[in-house]
Amino acid sequence: MTPVSDLLAGLDTDPALAAAVLEIETHVADAGWDQPARLYALVDTARLAAQEPTLAESIGLSEPSAQGSFTPIEQDQLRPDQPLESVLEQIVWPPEVTGCAAVVERLVLPPDVDAHIPDDPAAAEEFARDHPDRQEVRIVAGATRAGSTYCALRLRAHDDAQSVVAGADLVPLLLQLLVSTLDEVDESDQFEETR
């Protein structure tokens, strides 16, 4: 079995979402580290193939291969000065988008240093950047309108496909933000808020 098929075996989440997250993780890993945050719309591949047959043919999609899968569509590059979390708080996906995924690199510290992390965000970032036990991690997190979530994590210190850790709820706060972008917006609520 390949590492991706190992991660997909015995899933307790939507296999189409897991496959899309792992596809994105592999794609981003090929570009190396120190990449900006990325955002992807996940669309139903069969629907895309039906609506855009020329596109489907040009990328080698057939009806059977399109069934039960998502196609990740990368969005415009995010501004480097705007945190991904801020961007996600402002996004609402249109109904044609079945799910979404985000990629972000972060520094993580061992739990035993939590009490020493400064409250000030800038000071906390500097503290993490300078800490000798920091680890760099790339997070790919995805969610669907149906409520499925999936994440793939890769540590820079263990930068190989066999070391990717995956699961349904590895980064809960990021997953909550992604799910909130998929919430249906009630137009009457929007009208009331603008008054």
N, C-alpha and C positions, 0 to 999 in steps of 0.2 A: 504494500500500500504506500501511496505517496503521503507526505505530511498533511496535505489538504484533505485527502480522503480519510486519514486518521482522525482529523479534527471533526469531520462530518459524520463519522460513524457513531451511532447511538445517540443522536441529537435529541434534546428535549425542547427544541425551539424550531421555528420555521426553517426548513433546510434551504429554501430559496434565499432567505435573508442571510443565513450563515455562509452560503456559497458566495453571495455578492460581497459580503464583508471580507471574506478571505481573498476574493479576487482583487478587491481594492487594496488590501494589505500587500499582496504580492506585487501589484503594479507600483505602489508607492515605494516599496522596499527596493525595487529595481532602480529608483531615482536616487537612492542613498539617503543620508541623514541631513539634518539642518534644513528641512523643507518647511515652507509656510503651511499653515492650517489649510485644509481643503474641505469642501462641502460637495456632496453628491445627492442628486435626486435619484430615487430608485423607481423605475417604471416597469410595469408588467411587460415582459418581453413579447409574449404572444400578442398583446394589444398593440405594442409598438410595431411588430411585424405586419399586423393587419392594417394599421393606419399608414404605415410608411413602407410599402412593399419594395420599392427601389432601394431604400436604405437597408432594409433587411437582407436583400439579395447581395448588396455590395459588401456587407460584413459577414456573409455566409450563414445567415440564420435560415433555418427551415422550420416549417410548421411544427414538426415533432420536437425539435430541439428547443423551440421557444416556449413550450408548455411548462408551466410551473417554475419559471425562473424570472429573475429581475435583471434589468440592464441598468448599470450605474451610469449616470450622466453627470460629469463633473461640471460644477457651476463656475462662474467667473472667479478668478483668484481673489481671495479676501485681502483687504488692506492689512499690511503687517502691523500697523499701530492700533488695530482694533481687535481685542480679544475675541476668540471664537464664541465664548459664552455670551458676549454682548450681541454678537450677530444673531445667534440662535434665538435670543429673546425677542428679536424684531421680525422673525420670519414666520410666514404662514404659507404652506405649500398649497398649490391648486389641487382640486380633486383628482386630476389625472396622475398625480404622483402617489404611488402606493406606499413609499417609504423614503427614508433618507439616511445618509451616513455622513459622518464627519471623521476627519483625520487630524490629529494634533500631536505634537511632540511636547513632552513635559519632563521636568525633573522630579524624581520621587526620592524621599528620604526614608530611612528605617523608622518604624513606629516609636522607638525609644527616644527620638529627638523632638517629638511633637511639642513637648512642654517648653522647648527652647526656641521655637520658631516665633519671630516677632509678629505682632498684630498688624503692623503697617505692611500693606501689600508690597511696596517697593523694597522695604527692608527684608521681608520674607523671601522675595525672589533672590536678592543678593545673598542671603543666608544659605539658601538651597544651592545656588550656583557655586558658592565657595566651600560647601561642606564636603569633607573627604569621602564620605560614604554615600554620596548622591549616586543615583542611577538615572540614565536617560532612557525614556520609554516612549515608544510610538504607540498611540492608541487609535484604533479604528473601531468606531462604534456605530451601530445601525439600529433602526427601529422601523416598524411598519404601522400602518393605520389599525391593523388588527391587534396591535399590542405586543407583538413579538419584539424581542431585543436580542442583540448579539454583539460581542466585542472580540477583538483580536489585539493582543499586546505583544510587542517585540522590544526587548531590551537591547540597547546599543552594545552592551558588554557580551551579549549572546546573540549576535546578528546573523542568525541562520534560520531557515524555514522550520527545522525540527524543534527550535526553541520557542516558537510562537505559542503563546498561551491563549486559549479561547474559551468563552463561556457566555451565558445569557445575561449575566448581571455583574460584570467585573468593574464597571465604572458607573455606579448608579446615578450620580448627579448629572453626568453628561447624558446618560440615557434618558433621564427625565426631561432634560432640555430638548432633546431630539423628539421625544414623544409629543411634547407641547407644541412643536412646530407643525404637527400633523393634525392637531385638533381642528375640528370644523368650526368655522367662524359663523356665528349667527349674525346676519346682516342687520337685524333689528337692534342687536346689542351695539354694533358699530354706530348705528344712527344715534342711539341714545347717548353714547359716549361723546359724540361730536357736538352735541347741543350745548 
